[in-house]
Amino acid sequence: MELLGIPMGVTSVSGSGGKTSLLAALAAVLEGPVILATTTHFMPFEGMPLVTSSDSDDVRCTLAEARVVCVAEPVDPVMSGGKLGASRIPIDTLAELAPHVIVEADGSRGLPLKAHARHEPVVPACAARRILVVGASGLGRPVSEVAHRPTLFCERTGCTPNEPASPKLVAAELASELECGLIAPDVILVNQVDDETTLAKAKRLARELARQGHPLPAFAASLHRPRQWEQTLLQVS
């Protein structure tokens, strides 16, 4: 929480390769009450109270009994694949109900890397912190296999779909999005760093991004390794 600079108020999480896991991890360590929400879609959280009402009083009542609450709206299960949609309660209204509101701001279809389209991420204007997640498991694998919207990725970097998504190539794609204002993160979290090899790739990604004029604070972690890297942040920039 301290290394990522999570303030009171609204924190936006976008990107790929672990957004929902990061929401769950932050919910576990932040002092409550905490609201988890989305501006697009996200998967439900197991064992967590879910408020689907558009009445903020229902959220307030649920927070009186639970430290962490998910606020979202059901959508067509066939079209959404089981995901929940954005609540009709505005994010700034949710921020009046809890000291921390963590918002998932885009989707990546479960892939570790992505190229953002013009309409995303949907970052709340009131966000006090903006985290971009990148999945290290996609580094070094073919763009067509690991990137959401691989055509956009290739257009922005000049690569081919079968070309490996090297740290340099991913940094180039991120730099193009930063330069045109598609994304504006405060910090980058390279998730899925499960060993020294992926840690080295995460460090190279941060260096390459800095070389291209975007020296953002970057950290590496693995949110799914209970005895090795779980919820441990390593600064890589």
GIRAHU-V185340 format. One record per helix or strand of 3 or more residues. SS is the DSSP state (h for helix, s for strand). FROM is the first residue (numbers start at 0). TO is the last residue. If there is no record, write none. Layout:
SS&FROM&TO / SS&FROM&TO
//
This chain:
s&8&14 / h&18&28 / s&33&37 / s&40&42 / s&48&50 / h&55&62 / s&67&70 / h&76&79 / s&82&84 / h&90&93 / s&99&103 / s&126&134 / h&135&137 / h&142&145 / h&149&156 / h&166&178 / s&186&190 / h&195&210 / s&216&219
//
